Amino acid sequence: MITNEQREKLRGWFAGRLPDDLFEELVEITVDREEITVIGRIPTPRLAGDAPATERDAALESRVQEFRERTREDRMAVAREAEHRFGRKVSWGVECGGRRTLFTHVAAPVMTRLRQPERQVLDTLIAGGVARSRSDALAWCVRLVQRHTDDWLAELRESLEHVQRVRAQGPDSEPDPAPHADEE
């Protein structure tokens, strides 16, 4: 978990470091312990107004692939620098024509201890064809919870940021130097 100030510095670093013509707009930067994900908007392909949905989908997919191949070297140079500076892997994605596409990104293992009732939930999802493995089933459950609790999670994140600010003011923080009596 990082503070809003740290997030703003991170976003500023990327905004300053990315080539000006890489994205139309830097849409979002998210960060966790393992990964920084950078999402930018790229131009939507120009098509006739009455182009069928199949043509639009193919054009969007093609635009994203073209962008990914054309910008690989620039993105990887920025990623190497950021990984060294911030100690996290950098992943990339784009928004194009209202569609978000993530390129290769980190799939971090999560250590967990589940009791039998929780494992049975995962196994039911596998048996029902919702997931291929317990790992997939667990990821599916996390996405479901995330979708239905965004407001609650946002409030919890804000509370955690407040806790970090209070901790930073604790006895281990650097005190402001007090003026000497002869300086007043």
WOQUI-V399962 format. One record per residue. N is the residue number from 1. NEAR is the number of other C-alpha atoms within 8 Angstrom. Layout:
BEGIN
[[N:NEAR] [N:NEAR]]
END
This chain:
BEGIN
[[1:7] [2:8] [3:8] [4:7] [5:6] [6:8] [7:9] [8:8] [9:8] [10:8] [11:9] [12:8] [13:8] [14:8] [15:8] [16:6] [17:7] [18:9] [19:6] [20:5] [21:5] [22:7] [23:9] [24:9] [25:7] [26:10] [27:8] [28:8] [29:9] [30:7] [31:10] [32:8] [33:6] [34:9] [35:11] [36:12] [37:13] [38:13] [39:12] [40:13] [41:12] [42:10] [43:7] [44:8] [45:8] [46:4] [47:6] [48:5] [49:4] [50:4] [51:8] [52:6] [53:6] [54:6] [55:8] [56:10] [57:8] [58:8] [59:9] [60:12] [61:8] [62:8] [63:10] [64:11] [65:8] [66:8] [67:8] [68:8] [69:7] [70:7] [71:9] [72:8] [73:7] [74:8] [75:9] [76:8] [77:8] [78:10] [79:11] [80:8] [81:8] [82:11] [83:11] [84:8] [85:6] [86:6] [87:7] [88:11] [89:10] [90:12] [91:14] [92:11] [93:12] [94:12] [95:12] [96:12] [97:8] [98:5] [99:6] [100:8] [101:8] [102:9] [103:7] [104:6] [105:9] [106:8] [107:4] [108:5] [109:4] [110:4] [111:4] [112:4] [113:4] [114:7] [115:6] [116:6] [117:7] [118:8] [119:10] [120:8] [121:8] [122:11] [123:10] [124:8] [125:11] [126:13] [127:7] [128:7] [129:7] [130:8] [131:11] [132:8] [133:7] [134:11] [135:6] [136:9] [137:15] [138:9] [139:8] [140:9] [141:8] [142:8] [143:8] [144:8] [145:8] [146:9] [147:7] [148:6] [149:8] [150:8] [151:6] [152:7] [153:9] [154:8] [155:8] [156:8] [157:8] [158:8] [159:8] [160:9] [161:12] [162:8] [163:8] [164:9] [165:8] [166:8] [167:7] [168:8] [169:8] [170:7] [171:4] [172:6] [173:7] [174:4] [175:4] [176:4] [177:4] [178:4] [179:6] [180:6] [181:5] [182:4] [183:5] [184:5]]
END
